[in-house]
Amino acid sequence: MIKIRYMKIGVFAVWFILLGLLFGRNMFIKEINRHEVKALQKAKQERYYGVWFQRRRIGYVAETLKPQGSTVILSQKAHILLNVLETTQPIDMEVTARLDRQLTLKDFNFHFTSPFYSMTAEGYVEGNDVHFTLDTGQSIINDKVTLTGPPLLSVNDRSYLLDQLKKPGQKIKIPSFDPLSLTGRESIVTYHGEEKILVRRRVKLLHHFSEIFSGMRINFWLDSSGRIVKEESPAGFKFISEPEFRAKDVISSGNELLSAVAVPISGEIPGKDATEVTYRLTLPPDLDLDLEGGRQTSSNNHVKVMQELVPASASQDSSLCNKPESLQPSRYVQSDHSDIKNTAQQIIGQETDPAVQVRLLADWVYGTLEKRPVLGLPDALTTLHNKKGDCNEHASLFAALARSLNIPTLIATGVTLQNNAFYYHAWNEVCLDDAWYTLDTTTNQLPADLFHIRFGRGDMDQQLKIGPLLGNLKIDILTEEK
């Protein structure tokens, strides 16, 4: 049962993204009509929103927007209780941003804490660039995100949408920056007209909008003044405007998160002697998924996964692996850091064969990291120092160690089979002698078994590919015809 629990902790980067939607939705956006400045006249008081998950209030968000001389100060705080493997994990987030009177962002500070992770991020705007520093207490990352224009702020009063989108079907494009994941994105907001919906046991006539980015859809409703009354994110999260005493009445962490998004199995599970498995996938339309490549082939939403035989030995020439990013350091895979390089060298000792090095690194990551669910950004350097994490931390640390030795390595995201359901998960792929092979350092599999289905392939940003699948994916195991 211990190994089964480890396999169930693979979706936390996705929940991190969804929390960002609830807390900092469209934090800094470009295409705002300047009429939104009118909101400053009615935004001096603190406002509260309850965070709900599957009919239970699990947290709240408080927001204050105050004019102060020539600037405007935004303050947002969030407190959320999450049920993870039947344990309650409190999450606290806080952002303070300084804006000019036209709501153009000048600088911001962001704090996040969870039981096994904390981070502080601060940044400033220069032209269209958001420069920031991320401090996890174990590593410091400096980076920037470039938008298509100077970032402006969207508060919970979104009257500008009512001004710009007046007819059902009209749309607007919104580039944005998320302070939680420290990423930029572009979304499409569509107006669907007025609807009568039930909010806190009352029927209200509200304006319905939807927002789509990276294939994920968020629905939200505004009252006649343009204030958000209700918002629904994927997999059952809701965000509802409430009085302070109600929003803060958080007595439950709600249903267990991972089981809530597990994908039930349909079909007969092949035996241990199987060398390939074919799956029929029911997917949302127009998703950019990495279903083809390596041991996977796909056609018409049918995916065949074939078992590899990892070579015992390999050459040191990796030039034929046509994925340059598999050798490069990145924001959360710091393969060029001296601590990563030194650790990798200590693990492999005098070994020069890449295939053997892969086995040594995989065994070390599996045996060294304490298997813990971590809600946070899974950067390799912090994981190396903390020596704990879920599948995301395992995958990012292995990728950093392997790349530091010039072994092409990618992070794969998808689902894996456990206890008659598919759970969202992350693992690795390495290139040896111009062929890609899978390995799962969370469960000590080299190669990974046939019940790992890949949807994304690259770095941790590939977690976004999973978001649209939550609650929308169906998997049928097809029986081989005799």
C-alpha positions in Angstrom: 0.0 0.0 0.0 2.9 2.4 0.6 3.9 2.3 -3.1 0.2 2.9 -4.1 0.1 6.0 -2.0 3.2 7.3 -3.7 1.6 6.9 -7.1 -1.4 9.0 -6.1 0.6 12.2 -5.5 1.2 13.2 -9.0 -1.3 16.0 -9.7 -0.1 18.7 -7.4 1.4 21.0 -10.1 -2.1 21.0 -11.7 -3.8 22.0 -8.5 -1.1 24.7 -8.1 -2.3 26.1 -11.5 -6.0 25.9 -10.4 -5.2 27.7 -7.2 -3.6 30.4 -9.3 -6.9 30.7 -11.2 -8.8 31.2 -8.0 -6.4 33.6 -6.4 -4.8 35.7 -9.1 -7.1 35.3 -12.0 -5.9 37.5 -14.9 -3.7 39.3 -12.4 -2.0 41.6 -14.9 -3.7 42.1 -18.2 -3.1 44.3 -21.2 -6.3 44.9 -23.1 -8.3 46.8 -20.4 -10.5 49.7 -21.3 -9.4 52.7 -19.2 -13.0 53.0 -18.0 -12.1 50.4 -15.4 -10.4 53.2 -13.4 -14.0 54.0 -12.3 -13.8 51.0 -10.1 -11.5 52.9 -7.8 -14.4 55.0 -6.5 -16.1 51.9 -5.0 -13.1 49.7 -4.1 -11.9 51.1 -0.8 -13.6 48.5 1.3 -12.4 44.9 1.7 -14.2 42.3 -0.2 -14.5 38.6 0.4 -14.9 35.5 -1.7 -15.5 31.9 -0.6 -13.5 29.2 -2.2 -15.6 26.1 -2.7 -14.7 22.5 -3.8 -17.5 20.1 -4.6 -20.2 21.9 -2.4 -17.9 22.5 0.5 -16.3 25.8 1.5 -12.6 25.1 1.8 -11.2 28.6 2.0 -11.6 32.3 1.2 -9.9 35.2 -0.6 -9.9 38.8 0.7 -9.2 41.8 -1.6 -8.6 45.5 -0.9 -7.9 48.1 -3.5 -7.0 51.6 -2.1 -5.9 54.8 -3.9 -2.9 56.3 -2.2 -1.6 59.5 -3.7 -0.5 59.0 -7.3 -0.6 55.2 -6.9 -3.1 52.4 -6.1 -2.3 49.6 -3.6 -3.8 46.2 -4.2 -3.8 43.6 -1.4 -5.1 40.0 -1.7 -5.0 37.3 0.9 -6.1 33.7 0.6 -6.4 30.8 3.1 -7.4 27.4 1.8 -7.6 23.9 3.4 -6.9 21.0 1.0 -7.7 17.4 1.7 -4.7 15.5 0.4 -4.6 11.7 1.0 -7.1 12.2 3.8 -4.9 14.8 5.5 -5.7 18.5 5.8 -3.0 20.8 4.3 -3.4 24.6 4.8 -2.4 26.9 2.0 -1.8 30.6 2.5 -1.1 33.1 -0.2 -0.7 36.9 -0.2 0.1 39.5 -2.9 0.6 43.2 -2.7 0.9 45.2 -5.9 1.6 48.9 -6.5 -0.1 50.5 -9.5 -0.4 53.9 -11.1 -3.8 55.6 -11.3 -4.5 54.0 -14.7 -4.0 50.6 -13.0 -0.7 49.9 -14.8 1.4 47.6 -12.7 4.6 49.1 -11.2 5.8 46.3 -8.8 4.5 43.4 -6.7 5.3 41.0 -3.8 3.9 37.5 -3.5 4.1 35.0 -0.6 3.0 31.3 -0.6 3.2 28.8 2.2 2.2 25.1 2.4 3.2 22.4 4.9 6.3 21.3 2.9 7.0 24.4 0.7 7.2 28.2 0.9 8.2 30.8 -1.6 8.5 34.6 -2.0 8.4 36.3 -5.3 8.9 40.0 -6.0 9.0 41.8 -9.3 8.8 45.1 -11.2 7.7 46.2 -14.7 9.9 47.6 -17.3 8.1 48.3 -20.6 6.4 45.1 -21.6 8.6 42.9 -19.3 7.8 41.7 -15.8 11.2 41.0 -14.1 11.0 38.9 -11.0 13.0 37.1 -8.3 11.7 33.8 -6.8 13.1 32.7 -3.4 12.2 29.3 -2.1 14.5 29.5 0.9 16.7 26.9 -0.8 17.2 28.5 -4.2 16.9 31.9 -5.8 15.7 32.2 -9.4 15.8 35.4 -11.5 13.8 35.6 -14.7 11.4 37.7 -16.7 8.2 37.3 -18.7 7.5 39.4 -21.8 4.0 40.4 -22.6 2.5 42.1 -25.6 2.0 45.4 -23.8 2.4 47.1 -20.4 0.7 44.9 -17.9 -2.5 46.4 -16.3 -4.5 45.1 -13.4 -7.9 43.5 -13.5 -9.6 43.7 -10.1 -12.8 41.8 -9.2 -14.9 44.7 -10.6 -14.8 43.9 -14.3 -17.1 46.6 -15.6 -14.8 47.0 -18.6 -16.1 43.7 -19.9 -19.7 44.9 -19.8 -18.5 48.1 -21.7 -16.6 46.2 -24.4 -18.6 43.0 -24.8 -22.3 43.8 -25.2 -23.7 41.0 -27.4 -23.5 37.3 -26.9 -20.7 35.7 -28.9 -18.4 38.8 -28.7 -14.8 38.0 -27.6 -11.7 39.8 -26.3 -8.1 38.6 -26.2 -6.3 39.0 -22.8 -2.6 38.5 -22.3 -1.9 38.1 -18.6 0.7 37.3 -15.9 0.1 34.9 -13.1 2.1 35.7 -9.9 1.6 32.2 -8.4 3.1 30.2 -11.3 5.1 33.2 -12.5 4.1 32.6 -16.1 2.5 34.6 -18.9 -0.4 33.4 -20.9 -3.0 34.5 -23.4 -6.7 33.9 -22.9 -9.9 34.5 -24.8 -12.9 35.9 -22.9 -16.4 35.4 -24.5 -19.7 37.0 -23.5 -22.7 34.6 -23.4 -25.5 37.0 -22.4 -27.6 37.2 -19.2 -28.6 34.1 -17.3 -30.6 33.3 -14.2 -28.4 31.2 -11.9 -28.6 30.0 -8.3 -26.1 31.7 -6.0 -26.3 31.0 -2.2 -29.9 29.7 -2.5 -31.0 32.8 -4.4 -31.8 33.1 -8.1 -29.9 36.1 -9.7 -29.9 37.5 -13.2 -26.2 37.8 -14.1 -23.9 38.3 -17.1 -22.2 35.0 -18.1 -18.6 35.1 -19.4 -16.2 32.3 -20.2 -12.4 32.4 -20.3 -10.3 29.8 -22.1 -6.5 29.5 -21.9 -4.3 26.5 -22.7 -7.5 24.5 -23.4 -8.9 25.1 -19.8 -12.3 26.8 -19.5 -13.4 29.0 -16.6 -16.9 30.4 -16.3 -17.7 33.5 -14.4 -20.8 35.7 -13.8 -20.9 39.5 -13.2 -23.7 41.6 -11.7 -25.0 44.7 -13.4 -22.1 46.8 -11.9 -19.5 44.4 -13.3 -18.5 42.8 -10.0 -17.7 39.0 -10.0 -20.5 37.1 -8.2 -19.5 33.6 -9.1 -16.6 31.8 -10.9 -16.2 28.1 -11.7 -12.8 26.5 -12.5 -12.0 23.0 -13.7 -12.5 20.0 -11.5 -15.1 21.5 -9.1 -13.5 24.6 -7.7 -15.8 27.6 -7.3 -15.3 31.2 -6.2 -18.3 33.0 -4.8 -18.8 36.5 -3.5 -19.8 36.3 0.2 -19.9 38.4 3.4 -16.8 38.2 5.5 -18.4 36.1 8.3 -19.5 33.5 5.7 -16.4 33.5 3.6 -14.2 32.8 6.7 -16.5 30.1 8.0 -14.1 27.3 6.8 -14.5 24.2 8.8 -13.7 21.5 6.2 -11.0 20.7 3.7 -13.6 19.1 1.5 -13.3 15.9 -0.5 -10.0 14.2 -1.2 -8.5 16.0 -4.2 -6.7 13.3 -6.1 -9.6 10.8 -6.1 -11.9 13.5 -7.3 -10.1 13.8 -10.6 -9.1 10.1 -11.1 -10.2 8.6 -14.4 -12.2 5.3 -14.1 -11.0 2.3 -16.1 -13.1 0.8 -18.8 -12.0 -2.5 -20.3 -9.9 -5.5 -19.2 -6.4 -4.8 -17.7 -3.8 -6.9 -19.6 -1.6 -9.3 -17.7 2.0 -8.8 -16.7 3.3 -10.6 -19.9 1.8 -7.9 -22.2 4.2 -6.1 -24.4 1.8 -3.5 -25.7 -1.5 -1.9 -24.7 -3.9 0.1 -26.9 -6.2 2.8 -25.3 -9.1 4.6 -26.8 -9.2 8.2 -25.4 -12.2 10.5 -25.2 -10.7 14.0 -25.2 -11.9 17.6 -25.3 -11.5 19.0 -28.8 -8.5 21.0 -30.2 -5.9 20.1 -27.5 -2.2 20.2 -28.3 -1.1 16.9 -26.7 2.1 14.9 -27.1 0.6 11.5 -27.9 3.1 10.6 -30.6 6.7 9.8 -30.1 9.0 7.4 -28.2 7.1 4.3 -27.3 3.7 5.8 -28.0 1.9 5.9 -31.4 -1.5 7.5 -31.9 -4.2 7.6 -34.5 -7.8 8.9 -34.2 -7.6 9.1 -30.4 -6.3 5.6 -30.2 -2.9 5.4 -28.4 -0.7 2.3 -28.4 2.0 2.1 -25.7 4.8 -0.4 -26.4 7.2 -1.8 -23.7 10.8 -0.8 -24.3 13.9 -2.8 -23.5 16.4 -0.3 -22.0 19.9 -1.0 -23.2 22.5 -2.1 -20.7 25.1 0.0 -22.4 25.0 3.1 -24.7 27.4 5.4 -26.6 28.1 8.9 -25.3 27.0 10.6 -28.6 23.5 12.2 -28.0 23.6 14.5 -31.0 20.9 12.5 -32.8 18.2 13.2 -30.2 16.3 16.0 -31.9 15.1 17.9 -28.9 17.6 20.6 -27.9 15.6 21.6 -24.8 16.3 18.1 -23.4 19.9 19.2 -22.7 19.3 22.8 -21.6 18.8 24.2 -18.1 15.5 25.8 -17.4 13.8 27.8 -14.6 12.9 24.8 -12.6 15.5 22.3 -14.0 18.7 24.0 -12.9 21.1 21.5 -14.5 23.9 24.1 -14.7 24.0 24.7 -10.9 27.2 23.6 -9.2 25.2 21.7 -6.5 23.3 19.7 -9.2 26.5 19.0 -11.1 28.5 18.0 -8.0 25.7 15.7 -6.8 25.4 14.0 -10.2 29.2 13.4 -10.3 29.2 11.9 -6.8 26.4 9.5 -7.8 28.0 8.2 -10.9 31.6 8.2 -9.6 33.9 6.9 -12.4 31.1 5.5 -14.5 31.2 6.8 -18.1 28.4 4.7 -19.8 25.2 6.9 -20.1 22.9 3.8 -19.8 24.6 2.9 -16.5 24.6 6.5 -15.4 20.8 6.7 -15.9 20.3 3.6 -13.7 22.6 5.1 -10.9 20.7 8.4 -11.0 17.3 6.8 -11.0 18.2 4.5 -8.1 19.6 7.5 -6.1 16.5 9.8 -6.7 14.1 7.0 -5.8 16.0 6.0 -2.7 16.9 9.5 -1.5 13.7 11.5 -1.8 11.1 11.2 1.0 7.7 10.5 -0.7 5.6 13.6 0.4 2.8 15.5 -1.4 4.3 19.0 -2.0 2.1 21.9 -3.1 4.6 24.2 -4.7 6.7 24.9 -7.7 8.9 21.7 -8.2 12.3 23.2 -8.9 15.2 20.7 -8.9 17.6 22.7 -6.6 15.0 23.1 -3.8 14.2 19.4 -4.1 17.9 18.5 -3.9 18.2 20.4 -0.6 14.8 19.4 0.9 15.0 15.8 -0.3 11.3 15.3 -0.3 8.5 15.6 -2.8 5.9 14.0 -5.1 6.3 12.8 -8.6 6.9 16.4 -9.9 9.9 16.9 -7.6 11.2 13.4 -8.5 10.9 14.2 -12.3 12.5 17.7 -12.1 15.4 16.5 -10.0 16.2 13.5 -12.1 16.0 15.7 -15.3 18.5 18.2 -13.8 20.9 15.6 -12.7 20.8 13.7 -16.0 21.1 16.9 -18.1 24.1 18.0 -16.1 25.8 14.8 -17.4 24.7 15.7 -21.0 22.1 12.9 -21.1 19.0 14.2 -23.0 16.1 14.1 -20.6 12.5 15.3 -20.7 9.7 15.4 -18.2 6.6 13.5 -19.2 3.1 14.3 -17.8 0.1 12.1 -18.2 -1.7 9.4 -16.2 -0.7 6.1 -14.7 -2.8 3.2 -13.5 -3.4 2.6 -9.8 -6.1 0.7 -7.9 -8.5 0.5 -10.9 -8.2 4.1 -11.9 -5.8 6.4 -13.8 -4.2 9.1 -11.7 -2.4 12.2 -13.1 1.4 11.7 -12.8 4.8 12.9 -14.0 7.9 10.8 -15.0 10.9 11.1 -17.3 12.2 10.1 -20.7 15.9 9.8 -21.6 17.5 9.4 -24.9 20.1 6.6 -25.3 21.6 5.8 -28.7 19.0 7.9 -30.5 16.0 6.2 -28.9 13.8 7.5 -26.1 13.1 5.4 -23.0 10.8 6.0 -20.0 11.5 5.8 -16.3 9.6 6.6 -13.2 11.7 7.5 -10.2 8.7 7.8 -7.9 7.8 4.1 -8.3 11.3 2.8 -9.2 10.4 1.7 -12.7 13.0 1.5 -15.6 11.3 1.4 -18.0 7.9 2.7 -16.9 5.1 0.1 -17.2 2.6 0.0 -20.0 0.0 1.9 -17.9 1.8 5.3 -18.2 0.0 7.3 -20.9 1.9 10.5 -21.9 0.0 13.7 -22.7 2.8 16.3 -22.3 6.5 16.2 -22.9 9.2 18.7 -22.1 9.5 20.7 -18.8 7.2 21.5 -15.9 5.2 23.9 -18.1 3.8 20.7 -19.8 1.6 20.4 -16.7 -0.7 22.9 -18.4 -1.6 20.2 -20.9 -3.3 18.2 -18.1 -5.6 21.0 -16.9 -8.2 20.7 -19.7 -8.4 17.0 -19.1 -9.6 17.2 -15.5 -13.1 15.9 -15.5 -13.2 15.5 -19.3 -11.0 12.5 -20.0 -12.2 8.9 -20.6 -9.9 5.9 -21.1 -11.0 2.6 -22.6 -8.5 -0.3 -22.6 -9.0 -2.2 -25.9 -8.8 -5.9 -25.9 -6.5 -7.4 -28.5 -8.3 -9.4 -31.0 -7.1 -13.0 -31.3 
